[in-house]
Amino acid sequence: IIYPPMSNNPPAFNFKYSYIYDKVWHLALDKKFEAIEAHNKCIRFIKGIKKELLGLPESEIVILISKYLEVKWKSKIIDVYVVNELPISAFSKPLTIKIHKDIKLAIHTLIHEATHVIIDDQKDKLINTIKYLKIKFPDELPITRIHIIVNSVADKVFEELYGKVENKRTTAILKKKQGLKRAYEIIDTLPIDFWKKIQK
């Protein structure tokens, strides 16, 4: 299920369900796997997130991520694997998201992981920002440093789409996650759009 349609230049999200991939995660986490039930849950989630995305201006997510980072997408299609079970809510290699009951939180999470994808694709264009964060925060883990950029951009994109109130709600949930908490603490000490000043 592809969003947005492929008529435009920005890349499209291609939501995919893989029986094998989903089963592997169930087994890895010692969870019971019911094939039909697992499939149906993921397809319902995909339909729900697609419906939500179609309510937004076409291609808006990928356009905004590109705009804020000031780099272009290399990908034409962004595959998004949907599964029932993961040890975390999502990750970017390959872009995989666990089904969410909260569809707006799922969108925020999707934006976050898509931001990881473009940063990984365009590391050479963002090298000044990456070096700056390494020098300024030498004692922080690399994952924390990269999340300073990712969290900042993803939150700005989500806020532009859904407004400050909804962004505050979903960000409050994300701030509690182990891999993101420290990065959010650092973001509060930095100027808004700090990476844009560094890149120039």
C-alpha positions as CSV (number, residue, x, y, z in Angstrom):
1,I,0.0,0.0,0.0
2,I,1.8,3.1,-1.3
3,Y,1.4,6.6,0.1
4,P,1.6,9.1,-1.6
5,P,0.8,8.2,-5.2
6,M,3.9,7.8,-7.3
7,S,3.1,10.7,-9.7
8,N,5.2,13.2,-7.8
9,N,9.0,13.5,-7.3
10,P,9.1,13.0,-3.5
11,P,9.4,9.4,-2.3
12,A,6.4,7.4,-1.3
13,F,5.8,5.2,1.8
14,N,5.2,1.6,0.8
15,F,3.6,-0.2,3.7
16,K,4.4,-3.9,3.6
17,Y,3.4,-7.0,5.7
18,S,5.7,-10.0,5.6
19,Y,4.4,-13.2,7.3
20,I,8.0,-14.5,7.7
21,Y,9.3,-11.2,9.2
22,D,6.5,-10.9,11.6
23,K,6.8,-14.5,12.7
24,V,10.6,-14.1,13.3
25,W,9.9,-11.3,15.7
26,H,7.2,-13.3,17.5
27,L,9.6,-16.2,18.0
28,A,12.5,-13.9,19.0
29,L,10.4,-12.4,21.7
30,D,8.9,-15.8,22.7
31,K,5.4,-14.7,21.7
32,K,2.7,-17.0,20.4
33,F,2.2,-16.5,16.6
34,E,-1.3,-16.9,15.1
35,A,-0.8,-16.4,11.4
36,I,-4.3,-15.2,10.4
37,E,-4.8,-13.0,13.4
38,A,-1.3,-11.5,13.0
39,H,-1.9,-10.8,9.4
40,N,-5.3,-9.2,10.0
41,K,-4.1,-6.9,12.8
42,C,-1.2,-5.6,10.6
43,I,-3.5,-5.0,7.6
44,R,-6.0,-3.1,9.8
45,F,-3.2,-1.0,11.1
46,I,-1.9,-0.3,7.6
47,K,-5.3,0.7,6.4
48,G,-5.7,3.0,9.4
49,I,-2.3,4.7,9.0
50,K,-2.9,5.1,5.3
51,K,-6.3,6.7,5.9
52,E,-4.6,9.1,8.3
53,L,-1.9,9.9,5.9
54,L,-4.3,10.5,3.0
55,G,-5.9,13.2,5.2
56,L,-2.6,15.2,5.1
57,P,-1.4,17.2,2.1
58,E,0.1,14.8,-0.4
59,S,3.8,14.1,0.2
60,E,3.8,16.6,3.1
61,I,5.8,14.4,5.5
62,V,8.7,13.7,3.1
63,I,8.7,17.2,1.8
64,L,8.9,18.7,5.3
65,I,11.7,16.4,6.4
66,S,13.7,17.3,3.3
67,K,12.9,21.0,3.9
68,Y,14.0,21.1,7.5
69,L,17.2,19.2,6.9
70,E,17.9,21.0,3.6
71,V,18.9,17.8,1.9
72,K,17.1,15.8,-0.9
73,W,15.8,12.2,-0.8
74,K,17.7,9.6,-2.7
75,S,15.0,7.0,-2.4
76,K,11.9,6.9,-4.6
77,I,10.1,4.5,-2.4
78,I,10.4,4.1,1.4
79,D,9.5,0.6,2.4
80,V,7.8,0.4,5.8
81,Y,7.4,-3.0,7.3
82,V,4.6,-3.4,9.8
83,V,4.8,-6.1,12.5
84,N,2.9,-7.1,15.6
85,E,5.9,-7.6,17.9
86,L,9.1,-5.7,18.4
87,P,11.3,-5.0,21.4
88,I,10.9,-1.3,20.7
89,S,8.2,0.7,18.8
90,A,10.2,1.0,15.6
91,F,13.6,1.2,13.9
92,S,15.0,2.4,10.6
93,K,17.1,-0.5,9.1
94,P,14.9,-1.8,7.5
95,L,12.2,0.8,8.4
96,T,9.9,-1.3,10.7
97,I,7.1,-0.1,12.8
98,K,5.1,-2.0,15.4
99,I,1.3,-1.7,15.3
100,H,0.1,1.2,17.4
101,K,-3.4,1.8,18.9
102,D,-2.6,5.5,18.9
103,I,-2.5,6.4,15.2
104,K,-1.0,9.9,15.7
105,L,1.8,8.5,17.8
106,A,2.4,6.0,15.0
107,I,2.7,8.9,12.5
108,H,5.1,10.7,14.8
109,T,7.1,7.5,15.1
110,L,7.0,7.0,11.3
111,I,8.4,10.6,10.8
112,H,11.1,9.9,13.3
113,E,12.3,6.7,11.5
114,A,12.0,8.3,8.0
115,T,14.2,11.1,9.3
116,H,16.8,8.5,10.2
117,V,16.6,7.1,6.6
118,I,17.3,10.4,4.9
119,I,20.1,11.3,7.4
120,D,21.7,7.9,6.7
121,D,21.4,8.4,3.0
122,Q,22.8,11.9,3.1
123,K,25.5,11.7,5.8
124,D,28.0,13.4,3.5
125,K,25.7,16.5,3.3
126,L,25.2,16.6,7.0
127,I,28.8,16.0,8.0
128,N,29.3,19.4,9.6
129,T,26.4,18.8,12.0
130,I,27.5,15.3,12.8
131,K,31.1,16.6,13.5
132,Y,29.8,19.5,15.6
133,L,27.7,17.2,17.8
134,K,30.7,14.9,18.3
135,I,32.9,17.8,19.4
136,K,30.3,19.5,21.5
137,F,29.1,16.3,23.2
138,P,32.1,13.9,23.2
139,D,30.9,11.9,26.1
140,E,27.5,11.1,24.7
141,L,26.8,7.9,22.8
142,P,26.6,8.1,19.0
143,I,22.9,7.1,19.1
144,T,22.2,10.0,21.5
145,R,24.0,12.5,19.2
146,I,22.1,11.4,16.1
147,H,18.9,11.5,18.0
148,I,19.5,15.2,18.8
149,I,19.0,15.9,15.1
150,V,16.3,13.3,14.4
151,N,14.1,14.2,17.4
152,S,14.4,18.0,16.6
153,V,13.4,17.5,12.9
154,A,10.7,14.9,13.5
155,D,9.0,17.0,16.2
156,K,9.0,20.1,14.0
157,V,7.5,18.2,11.1
158,F,4.8,16.6,13.3
159,E,4.0,20.0,14.9
160,E,3.5,21.6,11.5
161,L,1.1,18.8,10.5
162,Y,-0.8,18.4,13.8
163,G,-0.2,21.6,15.8
164,K,1.5,22.3,19.2
165,V,-1.0,20.6,21.4
166,E,-0.8,17.2,19.7
167,N,3.0,17.4,19.3
168,K,3.3,18.1,23.0
169,R,1.2,15.0,23.8
170,T,3.1,12.6,21.5
171,T,6.5,14.1,22.3
172,A,5.8,13.5,26.0
173,I,5.3,9.8,25.3
174,L,8.5,9.6,23.1
175,K,10.6,11.4,25.8
176,K,10.1,8.5,28.1
177,K,11.7,6.0,25.7
178,Q,15.1,4.9,26.8
179,G,16.9,5.6,23.5
180,L,15.4,9.1,23.1
181,K,15.3,10.6,26.7
182,R,18.9,11.9,26.9
183,A,18.7,13.4,23.4
184,Y,15.6,15.4,24.4
185,E,17.4,16.7,27.5
186,I,20.2,18.0,25.3
187,I,17.8,19.5,22.7
188,D,16.3,21.7,25.4
189,T,19.8,23.4,25.7
190,L,20.3,24.1,22.0
191,P,19.0,26.9,19.7
192,I,16.0,26.1,17.5
193,D,17.1,24.8,14.1
194,F,20.7,24.6,15.4
195,W,21.7,22.3,12.6
196,K,20.9,24.8,9.9
197,K,23.4,27.3,11.3
198,I,26.1,24.6,11.5
199,Q,25.6,23.3,7.9
200,K,26.1,26.7,6.3
